Amino acid sequence: MVERPVNSSVEPTEAANEFALARLRQSVQKCRFEQVLLEYEPVAAAQSYEQQLRRDELILVGDFSGGTSDFSILLVGSGPAAGLARGPFSAIAVSLSQATRSIVRL
């Protein structure tokens, strides 16, 4: 599993985002990984945090990187309503950069 930004390009188009993700996949494949699974950075961070929980929590994950900041509200935990790693989930992510400001439903 490789972390990926919510938006992978400063150009706010789907084509630019897909191009950046394709380059990320190619880079990982050149390291001889056969299967490449990309996960949103805030979700990957939440999955790590979730492993230590004994109850459900609604959390805000902030990802601050070189030029963008992504914020996600996620339900995590050990209960049936949570469990990012165990199945479908609903989350809201807000991506902020100088070039684009967007709200994405993950």
C-alpha positions in Angstrom: 0.0 0.0 0.0 1.3 3.4 -1.0 -0.1 6.7 0.3 -1.4 9.1 -2.3 -2.5 12.6 -1.9 -6.2 13.5 -2.2 -5.2 15.6 -5.2 -2.0 14.6 -6.9 -1.5 17.7 -9.1 -1.6 21.5 -8.7 -3.5 21.6 -12.0 -7.1 21.1 -11.0 -8.1 18.6 -13.7 -8.9 14.9 -13.6 -6.4 14.3 -16.4 -3.5 15.9 -14.5 -4.4 13.9 -11.4 -4.5 10.6 -13.3 -1.2 11.4 -14.9 0.4 12.0 -11.5 -1.1 8.8 -10.1 0.1 6.8 -13.1 3.7 8.1 -12.5 3.4 7.1 -8.8 2.3 3.6 -9.7 5.1 3.3 -12.3 7.7 4.4 -9.7 6.5 1.7 -7.3 6.4 -1.0 -10.0 10.0 -0.2 -11.0 10.9 -1.2 -7.4 9.6 -4.7 -8.4 6.3 -4.6 -6.5 3.8 -6.6 -8.5 0.6 -5.2 -7.0 0.3 -1.5 -6.2 -2.6 -0.3 -4.0 -2.9 3.5 -3.6 -4.6 4.8 -0.5 -5.5 8.4 0.4 -2.9 9.8 2.8 -5.4 10.8 5.4 -7.1 7.4 5.3 -3.7 5.6 5.6 -2.9 7.7 8.7 -6.3 7.0 10.2 -5.9 3.2 9.6 -2.6 3.4 11.6 -4.3 5.3 14.4 -7.3 3.0 14.3 -5.2 0.0 15.3 -4.8 1.2 18.8 -8.5 2.0 19.5 -10.9 0.0 21.7 -13.9 2.2 20.8 -15.2 4.1 17.8 -14.1 7.7 17.3 -14.9 10.5 14.9 -11.5 12.0 14.1 -10.1 14.9 12.1 -6.9 14.0 10.2 -4.7 16.8 8.9 -2.1 16.2 6.3 0.3 19.1 5.8 2.7 18.7 2.9 4.7 20.9 0.5 2.1 23.1 -1.0 -1.2 21.4 0.0 -3.1 20.7 3.2 -5.7 17.9 3.3 -8.2 17.6 6.1 -10.5 14.5 6.5 -13.2 13.6 9.0 -13.3 9.9 9.4 -15.1 7.4 11.7 -12.6 4.8 13.0 -12.5 2.2 15.7 -13.3 -1.4 16.6 -17.1 -1.2 16.4 -19.4 -2.2 13.5 -19.9 1.4 12.4 -16.2 2.0 12.0 -13.3 0.0 10.6 -11.7 1.6 7.6 -9.7 -1.5 6.8 -12.7 -3.8 6.9 -15.0 -2.3 4.3 -16.7 0.6 2.7 -16.6 3.9 4.6 -17.8 7.5 4.2 -15.5 10.4 4.7 -15.3 14.1 3.8 -11.9 15.5 2.7 -11.0 19.1 2.1 -7.9 19.8 0.0 -6.4 23.2 0.1 -3.6 24.6 -2.1 -2.7 27.8 -3.8 -4.0 26.4 -7.1 -7.2 24.6 -6.0 -9.6 24.4 -3.2 -12.0 21.4 -3.3 -14.2 19.2 -1.2 -14.0 15.5 -2.1 -16.2 12.7 -0.9 -14.0 9.7 -0.4 
